[in-house]
Amino acid sequence: MEAGLKLYSYWRSSAAYRVRIGLNLKALAYELIPVHLVRDGGQQHAPDYAALNPQELVPTLRDGERVLTQSMAILEYLDEVHPQPALLPADAGGRARVRALAQQVACDIHPLNNLRVMQFFDREWNVPQPERDEWTLHWMRTGLGALETMLVGSFDTGRFCHGAEPGLADCCLIPQLYNARRFHLDLAPYPTLCRIEEACLALPAFDAARPENQPDAI
């Protein structure tokens, strides 16, 4: 077990959830430091935290004196520093496929329904809640539909997004499905995603990372 890792996290943050899964898959011990994204006007905006992460987002990972931001960069860093078990396949084609699946979530779906986007709609444009929810559901349906098609159409899809072991794509998929359920999205059109989710959540590494299992869950 590795000591000295500190993860600044919010229990319901998808990006922090990804990193918790990755740390757990690699059996890396870490200290979890909660950053509440709503309380006190958003603790991520506090001067001390903003000095640590100028984007004022979670997660942030401290590894000794090194400060790492952005969940995808953190996960690839962990994979390079602690290569086993691997989050990315050994072959270049496999790595490209897994990165594409992961980035569909991290770059295309998640940013469009992020908390700060919803807060901007509310604060700056006074967009009513039903319209904000429909915005979120539209982009979830679009993105998850594409993921379902890509996974069904590939022989590389196995028990997990890529083969028989969980990896980077699964770290991204599971938090996004958690978000989809929060917004009451009908997941029936995505049976492959749900099958993979069931396989993932049966593993202790994924179960321990669930939002409701975090010390700051409310």
Backbone hydrogen bonds, N-H to C=O, Kabsch-Sander energy under -0.5 kcal/mol:
donor,donor_aa,acceptor,acceptor_aa,energy
5,L,29,A,-0.5
6,K,62,R,-2.3
7,L,31,E,-2.9
8,Y,6,K,-0.6
8,Y,60,T,-3.2
9,S,7,L,-0.6
9,S,33,I,-2.0
13,S,10,Y,-1.8
17,Y,13,S,-2.3
18,R,14,S,-2.2
19,V,15,A,-1.5
20,R,16,A,-2.5
21,I,17,Y,-2.2
22,G,18,R,-2.3
23,L,19,V,-2.8
24,N,20,R,-2.4
25,L,21,I,-3.0
26,K,22,G,-1.6
27,A,24,N,-1.6
28,L,23,L,-2.6
29,A,2,E,-0.6
29,A,27,A,-0.5
31,E,5,L,-3.1
32,L,30,Y,-0.5
33,I,7,L,-3.1
33,I,31,E,-0.6
35,V,9,S,-2.6
37,L,35,V,-0.5
41,G,38,V,-1.0
42,G,39,R,-1.9
43,Q,36,H,-3.0
45,H,42,G,-2.0
46,A,43,Q,-1.3
50,A,46,A,-2.9
51,A,47,P,-1.9
52,L,48,D,-1.0
53,N,49,Y,-3.0
56,E,53,N,-2.6
60,T,8,Y,-1.2
61,L,68,L,-2.8
62,R,6,K,-2.9
63,D,61,L,-0.5
63,D,66,R,-2.8
64,G,4,G,-1.2
64,G,62,R,-0.5
66,R,63,D,-1.9
68,L,61,L,-3.2
68,L,66,R,-0.5
70,Q,59,P,-0.7
74,I,70,Q,-2.5
75,L,71,S,-2.6
76,E,72,M,-2.1
77,Y,73,A,-2.3
78,L,74,I,-2.7
79,D,75,L,-1.8
80,E,76,E,-1.7
81,V,77,Y,-2.8
82,H,78,L,-2.6
95,R,91,D,-2.5
96,A,92,A,-2.3
97,R,93,G,-2.2
98,V,94,G,-2.6
99,R,95,R,-2.6
100,A,96,A,-2.2
101,L,97,R,-2.3
102,A,98,V,-2.7
103,Q,99,R,-2.8
104,Q,100,A,-1.6
105,V,101,L,-1.0
106,A,102,A,-2.7
107,C,103,Q,-2.6
108,D,103,Q,-0.9
108,D,104,Q,-0.6
109,I,104,Q,-1.4
110,H,105,V,-2.7
112,L,109,I,-0.9
113,N,109,I,-0.5
113,N,110,H,-1.7
114,N,111,P,-0.8
117,V,114,N,-0.6
118,M,114,N,-2.0
119,Q,115,L,-2.6
120,F,116,R,-1.8
121,F,117,V,-2.4
122,D,118,M,-1.9
123,R,119,Q,-3.2
124,E,120,F,-2.6
125,W,120,F,-1.0
125,W,121,F,-0.6
126,N,122,D,-0.7
127,V,121,F,-2.5
132,R,128,P,-2.0
133,D,129,Q,-2.7
134,E,130,P,-2.0
135,W,131,E,-2.1
136,T,132,R,-2.1
137,L,133,D,-2.7
138,H,134,E,-2.5
139,W,135,W,-1.8
140,M,136,T,-1.9
141,R,137,L,-2.8
142,T,138,H,-2.4
143,G,139,W,-2.3
144,L,140,M,-3.0
145,G,141,R,-2.2
146,A,142,T,-1.6
147,L,143,G,-2.1
148,E,144,L,-2.7
149,T,145,G,-2.0
150,M,146,A,-2.4
151,L,147,L,-2.6
152,V,148,E,-2.6
153,G,149,T,-1.9
154,S,151,L,-1.2
157,T,154,S,-1.0
158,G,160,F,-1.9
160,F,163,G,-2.4
163,G,156,D,-2.2
165,E,162,H,-0.6
168,L,87,L,-2.7
171,C,167,G,-2.0
172,C,168,L,-1.2
173,L,169,A,-2.5
174,I,170,D,-2.0
176,Q,172,C,-1.3
177,L,173,L,-2.2
178,Y,174,I,-1.9
179,N,175,P,-2.1
180,A,176,Q,-2.3
181,R,177,L,-2.1
182,R,178,Y,-1.8
183,F,179,N,-1.6
184,H,181,R,-1.7
185,L,180,A,-2.7
187,L,185,L,-0.6
190,Y,187,L,-2.0
194,C,190,Y,-2.1
195,R,191,P,-2.2
196,I,192,T,-2.3
197,E,193,L,-2.5
198,E,194,C,-2.3
199,A,195,R,-1.8
200,C,196,I,-2.5
201,L,197,E,-2.9
202,A,198,E,-0.9
203,L,200,C,-2.4
206,F,203,L,-0.7
207,D,203,L,-2.4
208,A,204,P,-2.7
209,A,205,A,-0.6
210,R,206,F,-0.6
210,R,207,D,-1.1
213,N,210,R,-1.5
214,Q,211,P,-1.8
217,A,214,Q,-1.8
